[in-house]
Amino acid sequence: MGKLMRLISMAPLFLLLCLPFAFGGHDYNQALSKSILFFEAQRSGYLPHNQRITWRANSGLNDGKASGVDLVGGYYDAGDNVKFGLPMAFTITMMSWSIIEYGKQMAANGELGHAMEAVKWGTDYFIKAHPQPYVLYGEVGDGNSDHYCWQRPEDMTTNRRAYKIDPSNPGSDL
């Protein structure tokens, strides 16, 4: 009973200390900016001159070469050095819808141009990944070996095999 009373007596102090944080609000402008910066950090390929994540450099410059196709560009998958087509396509689709729905708010925060560049970076890659009818490259790199290799994309030594979907290698999910 004594512990319960001590706990109850400490409640006002706890509320006094925590309440300002609870009502402090969220900085959605900063969250938006950081989210778009995250995409820039995941870029693969020849980085543009206006790349804001300056500690990143060109990477994946031979992607697709062994298969006779140029797959340089696109996005790495959230900290991996693999480019997975399905999550990348979902991400680009959601970013596109966000621009359609919230473009005015993005513009007011100065992020609309960055968001549109992010979508273009992904769609340019998907155009390359579809080099002919009935062919779509859905993955570059090997997810299994990549998860055992902790290195930045600029220093990759893992397998960069490109996996395609075509009449001989179906993949309706992608």
Secondary structure, DSSP 4 states (H G I P E B T S, - for coil): -HHHHHHHHHHHHHHHHHHHHHTS---HHHHHHHHHHHHHHTB-BS--TT-S-TT---B-TTTTGGGTS----SB--TTSS-EEHHHHHHHHHHHHHHHHHHHHHHHHTT-HHHHHHHHHHHHHHHHHT--BTTBEEEEES-HHHHTT----GGG--S---EEEEBTTB--TT-
